[in-house]
Amino acid sequence: MTTEEQILQTAEKLFLEKGFAMTSTTEIAKEVGCNQALVHYYYRTKENLFLQVFMQKVRLFITAFTEKSGANDDFFERLEKRICAHANMMEQNPNLPFLIMNELILNKKRRCMIRDYIVDNPMVRDIYYEFDKEIKDEIAKGVIKPIDTLDLLLNVLSLNVFIFVSAPIYTDILGRTDKEKQAYIAHRKKLVVQIILNSLKS
């Protein structure tokens, strides 16, 4: 791994753990084992470094919902795989919801940046339009209840995100062990699938 890649990887770890404001390029350089000037040589500013990490994670957050399905899967099987893929991605990046939500709530510039990314990115538009067509086709066939595609996506997003937002509360406030936390996450992931699928069945 090159020094440039090490800097990006370390920055990602620290930004996810501490957020943008509480992470310094001095700290990043110290953890990598290089001088601060090298961080600025590769990325110019902390803001530029953060943007690379942030937008990479936003892309991951969005594209996780594009899980491929088997040719013979019905709509509910396809949707279950997508919901699970999205939850699995967040389980691998448990601090990601905190980073994205914190930046979106506190930073209007980030909100505009994500809006522009979604509006201007053909891949993101294609993902949405393809899913929207699929939903409308299933509604027309009477397979699922009428629902707006954006509402469905927000339902999945909010329920999946809350699993990982609530996990620290579950362990720290209720005094549960890490093993119990993992069991809680597994239980909630299954429950989210049930809630979403049952809400759509006609």
C-alpha positions in Angstrom: 0.0 0.0 0.0 1.4 3.4 -0.9 1.7 6.3 1.5 -1.1 8.1 -0.3 -3.4 5.1 0.2 -2.4 4.7 3.8 -3.3 8.4 4.5 -6.7 7.9 2.9 -7.3 4.7 4.8 -6.3 6.2 8.1 -8.3 9.3 7.5 -11.3 7.2 6.8 -10.9 5.3 10.1 -10.5 8.6 12.1 -13.3 10.5 10.4 -15.6 7.6 11.0 -14.6 7.3 14.7 -14.4 11.1 15.5 -16.0 13.0 12.7 -14.6 15.8 10.6 -14.2 18.5 13.3 -12.4 16.4 15.8 -9.9 14.9 13.4 -6.7 16.8 12.5 -4.2 16.2 9.7 -1.5 16.1 12.5 -3.3 13.1 14.0 -3.7 11.4 10.6 0.0 11.9 9.8 1.1 10.6 13.3 -1.0 7.4 12.9 0.3 6.8 9.4 3.9 7.5 10.5 4.6 10.3 8.0 5.0 14.1 8.4 2.0 16.4 8.1 3.4 18.0 5.0 3.0 14.8 3.1 -0.7 14.7 4.0 -1.0 18.2 2.5 1.1 17.2 -0.5 -1.3 14.4 -1.5 -4.6 16.0 -0.5 -3.9 19.7 -0.1 -6.4 20.3 2.7 -8.3 18.3 5.4 -11.5 19.3 3.6 -10.3 17.6 0.3 -9.3 14.5 2.2 -12.6 14.3 4.0 -14.5 14.8 0.7 -12.8 11.8 -0.8 -13.7 9.6 2.2 -17.2 11.1 2.5 -18.3 10.7 -1.1 -16.8 7.2 -1.3 -19.0 6.3 1.6 -22.1 8.0 0.1 -21.6 6.0 -3.0 -21.3 2.8 -0.9 -24.4 3.8 1.0 -26.4 4.2 -2.3 -25.1 1.3 -4.4 -25.5 -1.2 -1.6 -29.1 -1.4 -2.6 -28.3 -2.8 -6.0 -27.7 -6.4 -4.9 -28.0 -8.8 -7.8 -30.7 -11.5 -7.6 -31.2 -14.9 -9.2 -33.1 -15.2 -12.4 -35.9 -17.1 -10.8 -36.3 -14.9 -7.7 -39.7 -13.3 -7.2 -40.1 -9.7 -6.2 -40.1 -10.3 -2.5 -36.9 -12.5 -2.7 -35.2 -9.7 -4.7 -36.2 -7.0 -2.3 -35.1 -9.1 0.7 -31.7 -9.5 -0.8 -31.4 -5.8 -1.3 -32.5 -5.0 2.2 -30.0 -7.5 3.6 -27.2 -6.2 1.4 -27.8 -2.7 2.6 -27.9 -3.8 6.2 -24.7 -5.9 5.8 -22.9 -2.9 4.3 -23.7 -0.8 7.3 -22.7 -3.7 9.7 -19.3 -3.6 8.0 -19.3 0.2 8.5 -21.2 0.7 11.8 -20.1 4.4 12.2 -21.1 5.4 8.7 -24.7 6.4 9.6 -23.4 8.7 12.3 -20.9 10.4 9.9 -23.4 10.9 7.1 -26.2 12.1 9.3 -24.0 14.4 11.3 -22.6 16.0 8.1 -26.0 16.3 6.5 -27.7 17.8 9.5 -24.9 20.3 10.4 -23.4 21.1 7.0 -25.6 22.6 4.2 -22.6 22.4 1.8 -22.6 18.6 2.2 -26.3 18.4 1.6 -26.0 20.4 -1.6 -23.0 18.2 -2.6 -25.0 15.0 -2.2 -28.0 16.5 -4.0 -25.7 17.3 -6.9 -24.1 13.9 -6.8 -27.6 12.2 -7.0 -29.0 14.5 -9.7 -25.9 14.5 -11.9 -24.8 10.9 -11.6 -26.2 8.6 -14.3 -25.6 5.5 -12.3 -27.6 6.7 -9.3 -30.4 7.9 -11.6 -30.4 4.5 -13.4 -30.6 2.6 -10.1 -33.6 4.7 -9.0 -35.5 4.6 -12.3 -35.0 0.8 -12.6 -36.2 0.2 -9.1 -39.1 2.7 -9.7 -40.2 0.8 -12.8 -40.0 -2.5 -10.9 -42.2 -1.2 -8.1 -44.8 0.2 -10.6 -44.9 -3.1 -12.5 -45.5 -5.1 -9.3 -48.2 -2.7 -8.2 -49.9 -3.0 -11.7 -49.8 -6.8 -11.4 -51.4 -6.7 -8.0 -48.3 -8.3 -6.3 -47.8 -5.4 -3.8 -49.9 -2.6 -2.4 -49.5 0.8 -4.0 -46.6 2.7 -2.6 -44.4 5.5 -3.7 -40.9 4.3 -4.6 -39.2 7.0 -2.5 -41.3 6.1 0.5 -40.2 2.5 0.2 -36.6 3.4 -0.1 -36.8 5.8 2.9 -38.6 3.0 5.0 -35.7 0.6 4.3 -33.1 3.2 4.9 -34.5 4.5 8.2 -35.2 1.0 9.6 -31.7 -0.3 8.6 -29.9 2.8 9.9 -31.7 2.7 13.2 -30.3 -0.8 13.9 -26.8 0.7 14.1 -27.8 4.0 15.7 -29.5 2.0 18.5 -26.8 -0.6 19.0 -24.6 1.6 21.2 -27.6 2.5 23.3 -28.4 -1.2 23.6 -25.0 -2.0 24.9 -23.9 1.0 26.9 -27.2 2.0 28.5 -28.7 -1.5 29.0 -25.4 -3.0 29.8 -25.4 -5.7 27.1 -22.2 -7.6 26.0 -20.8 -7.5 22.5 -22.1 -11.0 21.9 -25.6 -9.8 22.9 -25.2 -6.8 20.7 -24.4 -9.0 17.7 -27.5 -11.1 18.5 -29.6 -7.9 18.7 -28.3 -6.7 15.3 -29.0 -10.1 13.7 -32.5 -10.1 15.2 -33.2 -6.5 14.1 -32.0 -7.2 10.5 -34.5 -10.1 10.2 -37.2 -8.0 11.7 -36.7 -5.1 9.3 -37.1 -7.5 6.4 -40.3 -8.9 7.8 -41.7 -5.4 8.5 -40.9 -4.1 5.0 -42.2 -7.2 3.1 -45.4 -7.5 5.2 -46.2 -3.8 4.6 -46.2 -4.5 0.9 -48.1 -7.7 0.7 -51.6 -7.2 -0.8 
